[in-house]
Amino acid sequence: MRIRHGQSKLDKVEVPMTPMIDVVFQLIIFFLFSFKIVLPEGDFNIRMPSAAAARSMDISESIPTPLVMKADAEGRLTDMRLGGRSFGNAPDAFLKLHQQIRGMVNDAGGPGSAKDLEIELDCDYDLNYEHVMKAITAITGYIENGQPHKLIERVKFTPPKAK
């Protein structure tokens, strides 16, 4: 038997590019039409401390009410104080804080907002993040009957302190 050494049909394979380009454009169009922009989950009006030296306080600014949150070495909340009132670390401490804020805003079961009130969070460096978020939630507002009610919108943090 004799083997022929010629051009075989397998050496020359052409891939049609036009259908591939069509599929790519169809996928791009599909993803563009199915893309949905999601709003950020929490929109808090929070002023973070600047990295620069402390700025001079304007006369028009109100003095913020300090909320001091103390933590143990493991990050658990040990004490929480708003102004001079202590809420401790009980499970209902955030509920008591929320009731105190509603009293400050004069929100007796209805929507209210205090534009001139400001809370300054002074948290220990080791405090767990969940406690900070619970405090911000208790300060800024609540949802009742599907309607959001704003309380204190101006929340800021003290600069972190070195250990």
C-alpha positions in Angstrom: 0.0 0.0 0.0 1.2 3.4 -0.9 0.9 6.5 1.3 0.2 9.7 -0.4 2.0 12.8 0.8 -0.3 15.5 -0.4 -2.5 18.2 1.0 -5.2 16.8 3.3 -8.6 18.3 3.9 -7.8 18.6 7.6 -5.0 21.0 7.2 -7.2 23.9 6.2 -10.0 24.8 8.7 -11.7 28.1 8.4 -13.7 29.5 11.3 -16.4 31.9 10.2 -16.0 35.1 12.2 -19.3 36.9 11.2 -21.6 34.7 13.3 -19.2 34.9 16.3 -19.2 38.7 16.2 -23.0 38.6 15.9 -23.3 36.5 19.0 -20.9 38.8 20.9 -22.9 41.8 20.1 -26.2 40.1 21.0 -24.7 39.2 24.4 -23.5 42.8 24.9 -27.0 44.1 24.1 -28.6 41.5 26.4 -26.5 42.5 29.3 -27.0 46.2 28.7 -30.8 45.9 28.7 -30.9 43.5 31.7 -28.5 45.7 33.9 -30.3 47.2 36.9 -28.6 49.9 39.0 -29.1 49.2 42.7 -29.3 52.1 45.1 -26.9 52.1 48.1 -28.4 50.3 51.0 -27.9 53.0 53.7 -27.7 56.7 52.9 -26.5 58.3 56.1 -25.7 62.0 56.4 -22.4 61.3 58.3 -19.5 63.6 58.5 -16.2 61.8 59.1 -13.3 63.6 60.8 -10.7 65.0 58.5 -7.2 63.7 58.6 -5.8 67.2 59.0 -5.6 69.0 62.3 -8.8 70.0 64.0 -10.4 72.9 62.2 -11.7 75.9 64.1 -15.4 75.7 64.9 -17.7 78.2 63.2 -20.1 80.2 65.4 -23.0 79.0 63.2 -22.3 75.4 64.0 -24.2 73.8 67.0 -22.3 72.0 69.6 -22.8 68.2 69.0 -24.1 66.0 71.8 -21.5 63.3 72.5 -22.5 59.6 72.4 -19.6 57.7 74.1 -19.5 54.0 73.4 -17.0 52.0 75.5 -15.8 48.4 74.6 -13.9 45.7 76.3 -10.8 44.0 74.8 -13.0 41.6 72.7 -15.1 44.4 71.2 -18.3 44.0 73.2 -20.2 47.1 74.3 -19.6 47.8 78.0 -21.1 51.2 78.3 -23.0 53.8 76.2 -23.6 57.4 77.3 -25.5 60.1 75.6 -24.5 63.4 77.2 -24.6 62.5 80.9 -27.1 59.7 80.8 -25.8 56.1 80.8 -27.7 53.3 78.9 -25.2 50.6 80.0 -24.7 47.5 77.9 -28.1 45.8 78.4 -29.8 44.2 75.3 -32.3 47.1 75.4 -29.7 49.8 75.6 -30.2 50.8 71.9 -34.0 50.9 72.4 -33.5 53.2 75.4 -31.1 55.3 73.3 -33.8 55.5 70.5 -36.4 56.6 73.0 -34.1 59.2 74.4 -33.5 60.6 70.9 -37.2 60.6 70.2 -37.7 62.6 73.4 -35.0 65.1 72.3 -36.7 65.6 68.9 -40.2 65.7 70.4 -41.3 62.8 68.3 -44.2 61.4 70.3 -45.3 58.6 67.9 -45.1 60.7 64.7 -42.5 61.9 62.3 -40.1 64.6 63.5 -36.7 65.8 62.6 -34.2 68.0 64.3 -32.1 69.9 61.8 -30.1 71.7 64.5 -29.3 68.7 66.6 -26.0 66.8 66.0 -24.7 63.7 67.6 -20.9 63.0 67.8 -20.0 59.3 68.1 -17.0 58.7 70.3 -16.3 55.0 70.0 -13.5 52.9 71.4 -11.1 51.7 68.8 -11.9 48.0 69.6 -15.7 48.4 69.5 -17.4 45.9 67.1 -18.9 47.6 64.0 -22.3 46.1 64.6 -22.7 48.2 67.8 -21.9 51.4 65.9 -24.4 50.6 63.2 -27.1 49.9 65.8 -26.4 53.2 67.4 -26.6 55.1 64.1 -29.9 53.3 63.4 -31.3 54.3 66.8 -30.2 57.9 66.2 -31.1 58.6 62.6 -34.7 57.3 62.4 -37.1 54.4 62.2 -39.8 52.8 59.9 -43.4 52.7 61.1 -46.3 51.4 59.0 -44.0 51.3 56.0 -43.1 55.0 56.3 -39.6 56.1 57.2 -39.3 58.7 60.0 -36.1 60.7 60.3 -34.9 61.8 63.7 -31.4 63.3 63.9 -29.7 63.5 60.5 -26.4 65.0 61.5 -24.1 62.4 62.8 -20.3 62.6 63.0 -17.4 60.7 64.4 -14.6 61.8 66.7 -11.1 61.2 65.3 -9.8 57.8 66.4 -7.6 57.9 69.4 -4.3 56.0 69.7 -4.2 53.1 72.0 
